[in-house]
């Protein structure tokens, strides 16, 4: 049971780290140029949603690697 609690904390930390890294990586992209003048809030919201999606996908990839590497022990 304690293992599940530790994994929940690790997954939460990884998700926040991936969110920060995806925001940092997507900063140079100017979403405001894709929208009409006066629609900066919509561009910021699009930036947030795309960042959350990228962070989710990256963290799911890391979680999959964690699960697979923990199963390698069963091979030997």
Secondary structure, DSSP 4 states (H G I P E B T S, - for coil): -HHHHHHHHHHHHHHHHHHHHHHHHHTTS-GGGGS-TT-HHHHHHHHHHHHHHHHHHHHHHHHHHHHHHHHGGGG-
